[in-house]
Amino acid sequence: MKPLVDRWALVTGASRGIGQQVAQALAAEGCRLILHSRTVEATAALASRLREQGATVHTVAAELSDSAAVLRLADEVSALCGTLDILYNNAAVMTPYHPDYLTVVPADYELSFRVNTIAPILLCNHFLPQMLAQGWGRIVNVTSGIKDQPELMAYAASKAALDKFVYDTAPKLVGTGVTMNLLDPGWLRTDLGGPNAPGAVESVLPGALVPVLATDGASGRWVSAQDFASL
């Protein structure tokens, strides 16, 4: 039997791009899925397709820039599945490219940190106690290898803050059966990555499942999906 059969998984930002790829891969592994997007209509087609393939699928909606909405989302997910097994924090926003990189736009930083940092941390902190109590859980926070581009600093800084959260939380999870790791998908042709990115979105697999399927109990790892793209 596949090791993830009947595990409950929440994938944020599941309506397209990387989130959709991850959701499809988790369904193929036998997971029961909760698909998040800003609206339930956005994931309706994916949910229908996965159900036709035999998967159990629920859809939920929340605006992740609203912390109160994130907390309501967490409660809704818990009500649907009881104890969540896999949290895949994929959703993110990319604020505008600023050619004048010395210009600071506070609203860009606020939005980036709300969606890319605070929302995933809130979800981690909600579901971690349940995972620890059952002695098994997988948390994957999607990060970015972006660097040397101060024109996108709001996005880059928010991802760096999420990385710091993972690295500092990791030692607390040693020996618990619960892991928390980072997944760098690479620069891919998605709505966020843009049409000029070198990689197809499909190349995020199978690497995106590596931190979910890993059995060594290690946390705080940076997994590059593109390291596995040719396998």
C-alpha positions in Angstrom: 0.0 0.0 0.0 1.2 3.5 -0.7 2.2 5.3 2.5 0.0 8.3 2.0 -3.3 6.4 1.4 -6.2 8.1 3.3 -3.9 10.8 4.7 -5.7 14.2 4.8 -3.8 16.9 2.9 -4.5 20.6 2.7 -3.0 22.4 -0.4 -3.2 26.2 -0.4 -3.3 27.9 -3.7 -4.5 24.7 -5.4 -6.4 26.2 -8.3 -3.5 26.4 -10.7 0.2 26.2 -11.2 2.3 24.4 -8.6 -0.6 23.9 -6.2 -2.6 22.1 -8.8 0.4 19.9 -9.7 0.9 19.0 -6.0 -2.8 18.3 -5.5 -2.9 15.9 -8.4 0.2 14.1 -7.2 -1.1 13.8 -3.7 -4.4 12.4 -5.1 -2.4 9.8 -7.1 -0.7 8.8 -3.8 -4.2 8.1 -2.3 -4.5 11.2 -0.1 -7.9 12.7 0.8 -7.7 16.3 -0.3 -8.8 19.8 0.9 -8.2 22.3 -1.9 -7.8 25.9 -1.0 -8.2 29.0 -3.2 -9.6 32.5 -2.9 -13.0 31.1 -4.1 -14.4 27.6 -4.2 -15.3 28.2 -7.9 -11.6 28.4 -8.7 -10.9 24.8 -7.7 -14.2 23.3 -8.8 -12.9 21.9 -12.1 -9.9 20.3 -10.4 -12.0 18.9 -7.6 -14.4 17.4 -10.1 -11.6 15.8 -12.1 -10.0 14.3 -9.0 -13.3 12.9 -7.8 -13.8 11.2 -11.1 -10.5 9.5 -10.5 -11.8 8.3 -7.2 -10.3 10.8 -4.8 -12.1 12.3 -1.8 -12.0 16.1 -2.2 -13.3 19.1 -0.4 -12.9 22.7 -1.4 -12.4 25.7 0.9 -11.9 29.4 0.3 -10.1 32.2 2.1 -8.3 35.4 1.4 -4.9 34.7 3.0 -4.1 38.4 3.4 -6.8 38.5 6.1 -5.5 36.8 9.2 -9.0 36.3 10.6 -10.0 34.6 7.4 -6.9 32.3 7.7 -7.9 31.3 11.2 -11.5 30.6 10.1 -10.0 28.5 7.2 -8.0 26.5 9.7 -11.1 25.8 11.8 -13.0 24.8 8.7 -10.3 22.3 7.7 -10.2 20.8 11.1 -14.0 20.4 11.1 -13.8 18.6 7.7 -11.0 16.2 8.5 -10.4 16.1 12.3 -6.6 15.8 12.3 -4.8 17.1 9.2 -1.9 14.9 8.2 -0.2 17.0 5.4 -0.1 20.8 5.2 1.2 22.1 1.9 1.6 25.9 2.2 1.9 26.8 -1.5 -0.1 29.9 -2.0 1.8 33.2 -2.4 1.7 36.6 -4.0 4.3 38.4 -6.1 4.1 42.2 -5.8 5.1 44.4 -8.7 8.7 44.7 -10.0 10.2 48.0 -9.1 13.0 49.1 -11.4 13.9 51.8 -8.9 14.8 49.3 -6.2 15.5 52.0 -3.7 11.8 52.9 -3.7 10.0 51.3 -0.8 6.3 50.6 -1.2 5.0 49.8 2.3 1.8 48.2 0.9 3.8 45.7 -1.1 5.7 44.6 2.0 2.5 44.4 4.0 0.7 42.3 1.5 3.7 40.0 0.9 4.2 39.3 4.5 0.5 38.8 5.2 0.2 36.2 2.5 3.7 34.7 2.1 4.7 34.6 5.8 2.0 35.2 8.3 -0.7 33.0 6.7 1.5 29.9 6.4 2.8 30.4 10.0 -0.7 30.7 11.3 -1.7 27.5 9.5 1.4 25.7 10.8 0.8 26.7 14.4 -2.9 25.6 14.1 -2.2 22.1 12.8 1.1 21.3 14.5 -0.4 20.4 17.9 -2.8 17.9 16.2 0.1 16.4 14.2 2.3 16.1 17.3 -0.5 14.5 19.3 -0.9 11.8 16.6 2.9 11.4 16.1 2.8 11.9 12.4 2.6 14.9 10.1 4.2 16.6 7.1 4.4 20.3 6.6 5.9 21.7 3.4 6.3 25.5 3.0 7.0 26.6 -0.6 9.9 29.0 -0.7 11.9 30.7 -3.4 15.5 30.7 -4.6 15.2 34.3 -5.7 18.3 36.4 -4.9 20.2 39.5 -6.2 16.9 41.1 -7.2 16.2 44.0 -4.9 13.5 45.0 -7.4 11.4 42.2 -5.9 12.5 42.7 -2.3 9.0 42.6 -0.8 8.5 39.1 -2.1 12.1 38.0 -1.4 12.0 39.3 2.2 8.7 37.6 2.9 10.0 34.2 1.7 13.3 34.7 3.7 11.2 35.2 6.8 9.3 32.0 6.2 12.6 30.2 5.8 13.7 31.5 9.2 10.5 30.2 10.8 11.1 26.7 9.4 14.7 26.6 10.4 14.0 27.7 13.9 11.0 25.4 14.4 12.8 22.4 13.0 14.8 21.5 16.2 11.5 21.3 18.2 10.3 18.5 15.9 13.2 16.1 16.3 11.9 12.6 17.2 8.2 13.6 17.0 7.2 12.0 13.7 6.3 15.4 12.4 8.5 17.2 9.8 8.6 20.7 8.5 10.6 21.5 5.4 11.0 23.9 2.5 10.4 23.3 -1.1 12.0 25.4 -3.8 10.1 24.7 -7.0 12.5 26.6 -9.2 11.6 29.3 -11.7 8.6 28.0 -13.5 6.1 29.2 -16.1 3.2 30.0 -13.8 1.1 33.1 -13.1 3.6 34.0 -10.5 6.8 33.0 -12.3 5.7 34.5 -15.6 5.9 33.3 -19.2 9.6 33.8 -19.6 10.6 31.3 -16.8 12.8 28.5 -18.0 10.9 25.6 -16.4 7.6 24.0 -17.2 5.3 23.8 -14.2 5.2 20.0 -14.5 8.9 19.9 -13.6 8.0 20.6 -10.0 7.3 16.8 -9.8 8.4 14.4 -8.5 10.5 16.7 -6.3 7.5 18.4 -4.7 6.6 15.1 -3.0 10.1 14.4 -1.7 9.5 16.2 1.7 6.1 14.5 2.1 7.3 11.0 1.3 10.6 11.2 3.2 10.9 8.8 6.1 14.1 10.0 7.8 12.3 12.3 10.1 14.5 15.3 9.2 13.1 18.8 9.4 14.6 22.2 8.3 15.7 21.0 4.9 15.6 23.0 1.7 14.5 20.7 -1.1 15.0 21.8 -4.6 12.4 20.3 -6.9 14.6 20.7 -9.9 17.1 18.4 -8.5 14.6 15.6 -9.1 13.1 16.9 -12.4 15.1 14.5 -14.6 14.4 11.4 -12.6 
